[in-house]
Amino acid sequence: MPRFAANLTLLFNEFPFAERFVRAKDANFDGVEILSPYDEPVPEIVDALSIQGLQMVLINSPPPNYTGGQQGFAAVPEAQARFRSDMRRVMRYAKALKVQHVHVMAGKASGAAAHACFIENLKWVTAENPSQSFTIEPLNPDDQPGYFLNDYGQAIDILAQVDAPNLGFQFDTYHAAKIHSDVMAEWDRARAHVRHVQIGAAPDRSEPAGAAFVDFFDRLDADGYDGWVSAEYHPKTTTLAGLGWLPR
């Protein structure tokens, strides 16, 4: 059975931030991820992880732009200098929190120049930080209109072009269902490249309940996937009420 992590940005957010680590551990999660930890005091996060015996599995990068800009811009040519500057800040967080994976967000862009920029930035950041694992993730156009990376085949091609041993695929069942419908077929196509898995049910990104997710977990076991599976969804009511899917 895979190791399960809780996305503390979406789960347990009925509790204060510091308490979410306690709640995740009490619910039998072994790891956590935080989409954007950059406004939280690093020492407090480190202490919470240590006290609860949790691993920080993943953070997003670059940090979001709170002035109205997009959250990612690795594929935005005019933001290339800022990308490199901000990624240095990201790596300070990643090292302090001992983050396993850093998700590099492409941002909203299109065309050949955006493709070339994304490739160049990914080559740069993976070469600059060879001991850090990075991921890329296609996002569906309903939730993220205009997002550059929006297709699973596109992501696989980009991984081949970058050809970095510390860059892999971030597989999200919700986005797979929204983009391509058949989650199992997309898993079969991408599994050789997958470093991290996130789960949520389409069409509303709710709890991963039902036989389809039992089958998906069984497939992960059968295929020998030994990475993290992170619960990244919007609970229908409270987080605790919706955890019936989590193996005990």
Rosetta blueprint (number, residue, H / E / L):
1 M L
2 P L
3 R E
4 F E
5 A E
6 A E
7 N E
8 L L
9 T L
10 L L
11 L L
12 F L
13 N L
14 E L
15 F L
16 P L
17 F H
18 A H
19 E H
20 R H
21 F H
22 V H
23 R H
24 A H
25 K H
26 D H
27 A L
28 N L
29 F L
30 D L
31 G E
32 V E
33 E E
34 I E
35 L L
36 S L
37 P L
38 Y L
39 D L
40 E L
41 P L
42 V H
43 P H
44 E H
45 I H
46 V H
47 D H
48 A H
49 L H
50 S H
51 I H
52 Q H
53 G L
54 L L
55 Q E
56 M E
57 V E
58 L E
59 I E
60 N E
61 S E
62 P L
63 P L
64 P L
65 N L
66 Y L
67 T L
68 G L
69 G L
70 Q L
71 Q L
72 G L
73 F L
74 A L
75 A L
76 V L
77 P H
78 E H
79 A H
80 Q H
81 A H
82 R H
83 F H
84 R H
85 S H
86 D H
87 M H
88 R H
89 R H
90 V H
91 M H
92 R H
93 Y H
94 A H
95 K H
96 A H
97 L H
98 K L
99 V L
100 Q L
101 H E
102 V E
103 H E
104 V E
105 M L
106 A L
107 G L
108 K E
109 A L
110 S L
111 G L
112 A H
113 A H
114 A H
115 H H
116 A H
117 C H
118 F H
119 I H
120 E H
121 N H
122 L H
123 K H
124 W H
125 V H
126 T H
127 A H
128 E H
129 N L
130 P L
131 S L
132 Q L
133 S E
134 F E
135 T E
136 I E
137 E L
138 P L
139 L L
140 N L
141 P L
142 D L
143 D L
144 Q L
145 P L
146 G L
147 Y E
148 F L
149 L L
150 N L
151 D L
152 Y H
153 G H
154 Q H
155 A H
156 I H
157 D H
158 I H
159 L H
160 A H
161 Q H
162 V H
163 D L
164 A L
165 P L
166 N L
167 L E
168 G E
169 F E
170 Q E
171 F E
172 D E
173 T H
174 Y H
175 H H
176 A H
177 A H
178 K H
179 I H
180 H H
181 S L
182 D L
183 V H
184 M H
185 A H
186 E H
187 W H
188 D H
189 R H
190 A H
191 R H
192 A H
193 H H
194 V E
195 R E
196 H E
197 V E
198 Q E
199 I E
200 G L
201 A E
202 A L
203 P L
204 D L
205 R L
206 S E
207 E L
208 P L
209 A L
210 G L
211 A H
212 A H
213 F H
214 V H
215 D H
216 F H
217 F H
218 D H
219 R H
220 L H
221 D H
222 A H
223 D L
224 G L
225 Y L
226 D L
227 G L
228 W E
229 V E
230 S E
231 A E
232 E L
233 Y L
234 H L
235 P L
236 K L
237 T L
238 T L
239 T L
240 L H
241 A H
242 G H
243 L H
244 G H
245 W H
246 L L
247 P L
248 R L
